[in-house]
Amino acid sequence: MKPPYTELQGQYLAYLHQYGILNGCAPSEADMQRFFQVTPPTVHQMVLTLERRGFIQRIPGQARSITLTVPPESLPLLKRPQGRASKQEI
């Protein structure tokens, strides 16, 4: 069965999950920017997209408040990014 998110969205969700396990809190957008090697607007758009699609919840204005709403067992394995994502992939 095909997951309800794109491959790139799945990678962001997997990253959010793994980061939380390793660090005990959600990553900042700057952390995601460094890992995925993308610009701040690209990360922010992805966070808004994931929230709009119901895959995450967050408290606006509160740092590191992202929580997953999808079961961790449904997430793909996290891969090291190959390069920058195009806007169509988001």
N, C-alpha and C positions, 0 to 999 in steps of 0.2 A: 504494500500500500504506500502510495506517495505521501510524504509529509506535507502539511499545510503551509510550509514556508519554503522559500527558495534555498538553494545551496548556500549562498552567501549569508542569508538570514540565519540559517542553521549554524554556520560557523560563529557568528556573533553570539547566538544563544549558547553554544557549547563553550565559548570563551567566558561568557558571564558565569556559567555554572562552574567551570574549572577554577576561575579566579576566586570565586566565593569559597570554594573548598580549600584552596591554598592559603588565602589571606583572611578568611573570616569576615569579609565584607565585600560589597560590590565594587567593581572597578570604577574609576573616574573616566570621563570621556577622554581625558589625556592619556590614560593607560591604554584604552582601546585604540586611540590614534597611533600610538607607538607600536602596538602589536600588529595592527593591520596595515601600517604604513600608509595612512590616508590623512586627508586634511580634517581640521576640526568640523567644518560644515558637513562633511561626508559622514562622520561619526554621529553628529547630532541628528542628521536626517534619518540615519538607520535607527537610532534610539526612538525617534518619533514614529517611524514606521512600525517598529516592533510593538510599541505601545498601542498604536492605533489598531493593529491587527490582533491585539489581545494576547500577545506572547509574553509580555512583561507588564509590570506595574511599577510606577515610581511616584515619588512625592515631589512635585515641582518645587524648585528652590532649595531642596534638601540634598546635599551632596551624598553620593554613594547610597542612594535609596532604591536602586533597581532590584526588583525581585522577579524571578521567573514564575510564569503561570502555566508552563508546560511541564509535563513529567520529565525529569532528567533522563530516564531510560529511553525516551523517545528521541533524544538528541543525537546528532552524528558525532563521530570522533573529531576532535579538534585537530586541524592541520595547520602547519606554519604557512602563512600567506605567501603567494607567489609574486604578487605585485598589487598595483592599485586596482580598485574596483571601478567599473564604469557606472554612471548614474542609472543605466537601465537595469543593472543587477540589484540595485537597492529596492 
